[in-house]
Amino acid sequence: MQCIAPKPAHTRPERQARHSFPGLPHQVGEARRWALKTLTSWGQEAPEQFPLVVTELATNALDHTHSGGAGGQFTLRLALHAGHIRITVRDAGPRQGRTPTRRTPNLSAQHGRGLTLVDALTRAWGPLKIGTGVWAEVPR
């Protein structure tokens, strides 16, 4: 007899919003401020790890994709679900040889910990199935 665990029900978000930002380094801070302001407008307190997850995902879009190139942009989407907040960052496609992969950086490395932090601070994360970018879910 084969036992198959039921799939968790996919819930529709209670609320959602999205905003596009130019692919410039200072726009990471603007994206974080927009995300916090959006949660506040929904009457939702931001979980402690929320700003750092938004920051890491937006920074990765600039550092590892064409979003950080001339004329590039990225889009941040928030979706409020019953038990979590889904953060999605859509980008302009990976630069040559880049994929969203959690790595273990050298102890003296100054970069390379972004997705390790995202992995530690979220309940789940991964690349988008359609288009390019990354999503992460933070418990409410």
Disulfide bonds with the S-S distance in Angstrom:
none
